[in-house]
Amino acid sequence: MRVLVVLVCCLSVYTVAALSISSAWAQQPVGQIKTISGTATVIRGGQSLEAAVGLFLYGADSIQTSSSSSLGITFRDGTQVSLGEYSDFAIQDFVFEPQQGRLSFIISLLRGSLVYISGRIAALAPETVVIKTVNGTIGVRGTRFAVRVPVETVP
Protein backbone atom coordinates (compact mmCIF):
# COMPACT_ATOMS: atom_id res chain seq x y z
CA MET A 1 0.00 0.00 0.00
CA ARG A 2 2.83 2.37 0.89
CA VAL A 3 4.50 1.74 -2.49
CA LEU A 4 1.22 2.52 -4.27
CA VAL A 5 0.85 5.84 -2.40
CA VAL A 6 4.43 6.84 -3.27
CA LEU A 7 3.90 5.84 -6.89
CA VAL A 8 0.66 7.87 -7.15
CA CYS A 9 2.35 10.92 -5.57
CA CYS A 10 5.32 10.71 -7.95
CA LEU A 11 3.04 10.30 -10.95
CA SER A 12 0.95 13.30 -9.86
CA VAL A 13 4.02 15.52 -9.47
CA TYR A 14 5.33 14.41 -12.87
CA THR A 15 1.97 15.12 -14.55
CA VAL A 16 1.69 18.63 -13.06
CA ALA A 17 5.29 19.43 -14.04
CA ALA A 18 4.78 18.15 -17.59
CA LEU A 19 1.60 20.20 -18.04
CA SER A 20 3.31 23.35 -16.73
CA ILE A 21 6.26 22.93 -19.06
CA SER A 22 4.12 22.18 -22.11
CA SER A 23 1.89 25.22 -21.54
CA ALA A 24 4.94 27.47 -21.14
CA TRP A 25 6.42 26.12 -24.38
CA ALA A 26 3.09 26.52 -26.15
CA GLN A 27 2.98 30.27 -25.51
CA GLN A 28 4.45 32.01 -28.53
CA PRO A 29 6.24 35.32 -28.30
CA VAL A 30 4.07 38.23 -29.47
CA GLY A 31 6.97 40.48 -30.37
CA GLN A 32 10.62 41.28 -29.92
CA ILE A 33 12.66 44.24 -28.74
CA LYS A 34 14.48 45.55 -31.81
CA THR A 35 16.12 48.73 -30.48
CA ILE A 36 16.98 50.16 -27.10
CA SER A 37 18.74 53.27 -25.92
CA GLY A 38 19.32 53.77 -22.21
CA THR A 39 17.68 51.39 -19.77
CA ALA A 40 14.30 49.71 -19.62
CA THR A 41 12.68 46.92 -17.65
CA VAL A 42 10.34 44.16 -18.79
CA ILE A 43 7.95 42.94 -16.10
CA ARG A 44 6.82 39.36 -16.69
CA GLY A 45 4.84 37.37 -14.16
CA GLY A 46 5.87 39.69 -11.32
CA GLN A 47 9.57 39.42 -12.15
CA SER A 48 11.73 42.22 -13.57
CA LEU A 49 14.01 41.53 -16.53
CA GLU A 50 16.51 43.93 -18.03
CA ALA A 51 15.30 44.86 -21.50
CA ALA A 52 17.74 44.01 -24.28
CA VAL A 53 17.74 43.88 -28.07
CA GLY A 54 16.48 40.47 -29.17
CA LEU A 55 14.42 39.80 -26.02
CA PHE A 56 11.11 38.18 -26.92
CA LEU A 57 7.93 39.67 -25.44
CA TYR A 58 4.87 37.70 -24.40
CA GLY A 59 1.23 38.53 -23.74
CA ALA A 60 0.77 40.35 -20.40
CA ASP A 61 4.36 41.70 -20.39
CA SER A 62 4.83 45.30 -19.26
CA ILE A 63 7.70 47.61 -20.13
CA GLN A 64 9.00 50.61 -18.23
CA THR A 65 11.61 52.95 -19.67
CA SER A 66 13.77 55.27 -17.59
CA SER A 67 15.17 58.77 -18.07
CA SER A 68 16.65 59.49 -21.52
CA SER A 69 15.66 55.99 -22.71
CA SER A 70 13.74 54.67 -25.69
CA LEU A 71 12.77 51.22 -26.89
CA GLY A 72 11.45 49.80 -30.17
CA ILE A 73 9.26 46.70 -30.50
CA THR A 74 8.21 44.79 -33.59
CA PHE A 75 5.18 42.54 -33.10
CA ARG A 76 4.57 39.28 -34.99
CA ASP A 77 2.11 40.95 -37.37
CA GLY A 78 4.62 43.67 -38.29
CA THR A 79 3.19 46.36 -36.00
CA GLN A 80 5.90 48.64 -34.67
CA VAL A 81 5.75 50.45 -31.33
CA SER A 82 8.38 52.86 -30.07
CA LEU A 83 8.43 54.05 -26.46
CA GLY A 84 10.05 57.22 -25.16
CA GLU A 85 11.52 58.04 -21.77
CA TYR A 86 9.54 57.44 -18.57
CA SER A 87 7.03 55.24 -20.41
CA ASP A 88 4.90 52.61 -18.71
CA PHE A 89 3.47 50.28 -21.35
CA ALA A 90 1.54 46.99 -21.16
CA ILE A 91 0.57 44.31 -23.67
CA GLN A 92 -2.98 43.36 -22.71
CA ASP A 93 -3.92 41.06 -25.58
CA PHE A 94 -2.26 39.93 -28.79
CA VAL A 95 -3.67 37.28 -31.09
CA PHE A 96 -2.47 36.88 -34.66
CA GLU A 97 -4.10 33.83 -36.20
CA PRO A 98 -5.49 35.14 -39.50
CA GLN A 99 -6.24 31.66 -40.90
CA GLN A 100 -8.61 31.06 -37.97
CA GLY A 101 -10.01 34.60 -38.08
CA ARG A 102 -8.59 35.34 -34.61
CA LEU A 103 -7.03 38.80 -34.39
CA SER A 104 -6.56 41.14 -31.44
CA PHE A 105 -4.11 43.87 -30.50
CA ILE A 106 -4.76 45.67 -27.20
CA ILE A 107 -2.05 47.68 -25.46
CA SER A 108 -1.97 50.31 -22.70
CA LEU A 109 0.16 53.39 -22.19
CA LEU A 110 -0.08 54.56 -18.58
CA ARG A 111 2.54 57.29 -18.96
CA GLY A 112 5.23 58.44 -21.35
CA SER A 113 5.14 58.49 -25.13
CA LEU A 114 4.43 55.99 -27.86
CA VAL A 115 4.74 55.98 -31.65
CA TYR A 116 2.61 53.37 -33.40
CA ILE A 117 2.92 52.04 -36.97
CA SER A 118 0.16 49.61 -37.85
CA GLY A 119 0.74 46.07 -39.05
CA ARG A 120 -1.33 43.23 -40.45
CA ILE A 121 -3.90 43.10 -37.63
CA ALA A 122 -4.92 46.71 -38.32
CA ALA A 123 -5.12 45.94 -42.05
CA LEU A 124 -7.24 42.80 -41.61
CA ALA A 125 -9.44 43.74 -38.62
CA PRO A 126 -8.92 47.38 -37.56
CA GLU A 127 -11.74 47.18 -35.01
CA THR A 128 -9.65 44.74 -32.95
CA VAL A 129 -6.78 47.22 -32.45
CA VAL A 130 -7.10 49.31 -29.28
CA ILE A 131 -4.59 51.55 -27.51
CA LYS A 132 -5.68 52.53 -24.00
CA THR A 133 -4.42 55.54 -22.05
CA VAL A 134 -5.40 56.99 -18.69
CA ASN A 135 -7.42 59.66 -20.52
CA GLY A 136 -9.17 57.56 -23.16
CA THR A 137 -9.00 54.86 -25.80
CA ILE A 138 -7.65 55.11 -29.33
CA GLY A 139 -9.18 52.99 -32.06
CA VAL A 140 -6.84 52.32 -34.95
CA ARG A 141 -7.88 52.19 -38.58
CA GLY A 142 -4.52 51.45 -40.17
CA THR A 143 -2.23 54.39 -39.64
CA ARG A 144 0.78 55.87 -37.91
CA PHE A 145 0.49 58.15 -34.91
CA ALA A 146 2.12 59.30 -31.68
CA VAL A 147 0.56 59.71 -28.26
CA ARG A 148 1.92 61.20 -25.05
CA VAL A 149 0.61 60.75 -21.52
CA PRO A 150 2.34 63.30 -19.27
CA VAL A 151 3.91 61.78 -16.16
CA GLU A 152 2.20 64.31 -13.90
CA THR A 153 -1.30 63.18 -15.02
CA VAL A 154 -0.81 59.65 -13.72
CA PRO A 155 -2.50 59.14 -10.33
Helices and strands as residue ranges (DSSP letters): H 2-26, E 31-37, E 40-44, E 47-50, E 56-57, E 62-65, E 70-75, E 80-83, E 88-97, G 98-100, E 102-117, H 120-124, G 126-128, E 129-133, E 137-139, E 144-149, G 151-153
